[in-house]
Amino acid sequence: MSRWRREASERLPELQPLIASREVEGPMMLWIELQSKFRALCEESPLPLDAIGA
């Protein structure tokens, strides 16, 4: 496992399937995927405050 995947897995264990995905080829791709997931969560009603860290 690469260093960035190991670090991401330690910090975000609940997102392990995304972090381990073969489609996520590097840290920049992970950042883009995380941003997309965050935006989708912010559009939910009611806001999932526990998931977005509010």
BAFI-3210 file (N, C-alpha, C; in Angstrom, 3 decimals, decimal comma, padded with zeros to 6 digits):
// residues 54
n [1|2|3|4|5|6|7|8|9|10|11|12|13|14|15|16|17|18|19|20|21|22|23|24|25|26|27|28|29|30|31|32|33|34|35|36|37|38|39|40|41|42|43|44|45|46|47|48|49|50|51|52|53|54]
n.u [000,855|000,542|002,105|000,450|-002,102|-002,174|-001,981|-004,352|-006,231|-005,884|-006,718|-009,297|-011,094|-013,712|-014,087|-012,731|-013,362|-013,467|-010,890|-009,290|-010,004|-009,370|-009,761|-009,047|-006,246|-004,230|-003,200|-004,333|-006,508|-007,973|-008,581|-010,285|-012,418|-013,234|-014,066|-016,245|-017,934|-018,395|-019,767|-022,108|-023,162|-023,708|-025,889|-027,969|-031,055|-032,459|-029,365|-026,609|-025,124|-023,257|-021,726|-020,532|-018,993|-019,860]
n.v [-001,177|002,195|005,132|007,449|006,330|004,754|006,711|008,196|006,185|005,797|008,266|008,572|006,219|005,376|005,786|003,873|002,027|003,795|004,951|002,714|002,048|001,107|002,956|005,367|006,856|008,403|010,862|013,352|012,614|011,309|013,504|014,948|013,130|013,030|015,673|015,723|013,849|015,208|017,507|016,295|015,297|017,710|018,589|017,074|016,674|016,366|017,993|015,823|016,121|014,776|013,406|015,403|016,767|018,939]
n.w [000,000|-000,833|000,545|000,713|000,492|002,797|004,795|004,260|004,761|007,500|008,482|007,465|007,958|007,465|004,796|003,418|001,236|-000,993|-000,899|-001,373|-003,909|-007,279|-009,237|-008,161|-008,616|-007,529|-005,028|-005,797|-007,358|-005,386|-003,755|-005,458|-005,672|-002,985|-002,647|-004,392|-003,140|-000,727|-001,640|-002,605|-000,209|001,070|-000,315|000,534|002,300|005,390|006,305|006,654|009,351|010,949|009,082|007,545|009,271|010,763]
ca.u [000,000|001,332|002,099|-000,718|-003,285|-002,094|-002,325|-005,780|-006,980|-005,822|-007,478|-010,683|-011,377|-015,057|-014,037|-011,768|-013,640|-013,071|-009,430|-008,688|-010,481|-008,370|-010,017|-008,350|-004,864|-003,268|-003,791|-005,164|-007,771|-008,713|-009,088|-011,425|-013,513|-013,709|-014,803|-017,512|-018,736|-018,782|-020,810|-023,343|-023,689|-024,216|-027,160|-029,000|-031,925|-031,651|-027,918|-026,031|-024,093|-022,191|-020,889|-019,779|-018,135|-020,365]
ca.v [000,000|003,418|005,965|008,335|005,504|004,361|007,908|008,469|005,120|006,061|009,479|008,447|004,783|005,153|005,918|002,889|001,539|004,828|005,085|001,509|001,860|001,167|004,147|006,472|006,558|009,210|011,746|014,388|011,962|011,107|014,814|015,250|012,240|013,481|016,917|015,353|013,217|016,269|018,323|015,502|015,280|019,048|018,796|016,257|017,358|017,308|017,831|014,789|016,877|013,898|013,007|016,537|017,322|020,223]
ca.w [000,000|-000,918|001,749|000,742|000,787|004,205|005,577|004,056|005,442|008,938|008,809|007,004|007,853|006,946|003,337|002,938|-000,128|-001,956|-000,856|-001,938|-005,271|-008,358|-010,037|-007,506|-008,981|-006,797|-004,034|-006,424|-007,731|-004,135|-003,346|-006,332|-005,270|-001,673|-002,857|-005,006|-002,099|000,200|-002,283|-002,630|001,157|001,387|-001,004|001,166|003,236|006,162|006,200|007,534|010,055|011,430|007,943|006,999|010,327|011,283]
c.u [000,897|001,168|000,853|-002,001|-003,314|-002,506|-003,816|-006,635|-007,002|-006,697|-008,962|-011,081|-012,756|-015,117|-013,052|-012,099|-013,234|-011,552|-008,753|-009,072|-009,357|-008,554|-009,343|-006,861|-003,816|-003,974|-004,682|-006,519|-008,619|-009,326|-010,338|-012,635|-014,093|-014,525|-016,182|-018,453|-019,246|-019,901|-022,145|-023,974|-024,306|-025,553|-028,291|-029,822|-032,609|-030,166|-027,431|-024,839|-022,962|-021,233|-020,045|-018,956|-018,586|-020,719]
c.v [001,235|004,253|006,845|007,550|005,106|005,528|008,227|007,440|005,332|007,242|009,371|006,973|004,478|005,246|004,930|002,349|002,539|004,933|003,906|001,268|001,984|002,402|005,387|006,192|007,343|010,137|012,838|013,814|011,702|012,417|015,186|014,407|012,653|014,762|016,633|014,726|014,262|017,125|017,593|015,456|016,624|019,343|017,973|017,099|016,310|017,000|016,735|015,370|016,003|013,517|014,168|017,261|018,648|020,111]
c.w [000,000|000,352|001,834|001,020|002,262|005,098|005,466|004,785|006,948|009,324|008,471|006,867|007,273|005,418|002,703|001,545|-001,213|-002,038|-001,546|-003,394|-006,302|-009,232|-009,451|-007,644|-008,208|-005,825|-004,634|-006,826|-006,476|-003,676|-004,172|-005,937|-003,920|-001,795|-003,448|-003,976|-001,110|-000,380|-002,308|-001,239|001,523|000,715|-000,405|002,126|004,107|006,004|007,148|008,300|010,565|010,312|007,408|008,066|010,872|012,746]
res [m|s|r|w|r|r|e|a|s|e|r|l|p|e|l|q|p|l|i|a|s|r|e|v|e|g|p|m|m|l|w|i|e|l|q|s|k|f|r|a|l|c|e|e|s|p|l|p|l|d|a|i|g|a]
***
